[in-house]
């Protein structure tokens, strides 16, 4: 009898196991790429939302008081501006009482690589 018609169960098992492992790692890789992409999008949205909140608070202060606030703390105390200071650094540079302040928002590095 010819050997070509006899299946080798051990070789078949190994091949199926290797294919299953490769498929598992492919799915795992796609999952991690997706979550990484989602995290980047969430980070950008967080910065954009904070930028909008700071700008609204500055504009409201100017409309109500006739001048821009001298410090970010003034906005926190009088206009209810809040944000996660452990996550974001806000550089607030006043340019004068009638010139919109320069605002830069930077996301701080989180432990764990983000």
N, C-alpha and C positions, 0 to 999 in steps of 0.2 A: 504494500500500500504506500502511496506517495505521501510525503510529509506536508505537502502544501495544503492539503485539505483538513489537516488536524490543527485546530486552533490551540495556541499556547496561552492558557489562562493567565499565567503569571505575566507575560508580556502585555496582554490585553488589560490586566488590572493596573499595571504600572502606567500604561499610556492613559487610561481613564483618570488615574490619580493625578498625573502631571497636568492633563488638560483641565481638570477640576480646579487645581491649585492656580493655574494661570488665569482661568476665568474669575476665580475669587479675587486675585490680586488686581485684575483689570477693573472689576466692579469697585473694589476698595479705592483704587486710584481715582476713578471717576468721582466717587463720593467726596474724597478729600479735595480734589480740584474744585468741585462745586461749592463746598463749604468755604474754601479759601476765597473764591470769587465773591460769594455772598457776603463774607466778612468785610472785604474791601469796599463793597458797595454800601454796606451799613456804616462803615467808618466815614466815607465821603458824605453820606446823608447826615450823619451826626455833626460834622463840621459845618455843613451848609445850614442846618437848622440852628446851630449856635450862632453862626454869622448873622442870620436873619433876626434872631432874638436880640442880639447886641445892637444891631442897626435900628430895630424898632424902638428899643429903650432909649437910644441916643436921640432919635428923631422925636420921640415923645417928650423927652426932657427939653429939647430945643423949642418945641412948640409951646410947652407950658411955661418955661422959664425965660425964653428968649436968648439962651446961650447954651453951648454944649457943655456937658459935664467935664470937670477937670480930671477925674479919676474913675476907674472902673468900680471902685468901692462905692462911690456916690450912686452909681446906677444900682448896685446891689442893695444899698440901704434905702434909697428913696423910690426906686421903680421896680423892685422885686425881681431883678435879674438873678437867676440861679443857674448853675451848671456844675458838672462834676469836675472839680478842680484837680482831682487825682488823674483824670483822663485827658484834660485839655489845658493847654497853656494859652492864655489870651494876652497878647501884647497890645496895650492901649496907649497910643501916643497922641495926647491933645496937641492941636496945632494953633489954637486960639479960641476965643469964646464964640467967634462967628464962622469958624472953619471946621468942617466935619473932621473928627479925629481919625487917625490912621489905625486900623484894627488888623491884627494878624492873629490867626488862630492856628495852633499847632497841636496835633494829637501827640500826647506823651507815649513813649514806648511802654508797653505793658509787659510784666513778667510773663514769660512763656513765648516770646517772639513776635507779638503783634505790634 
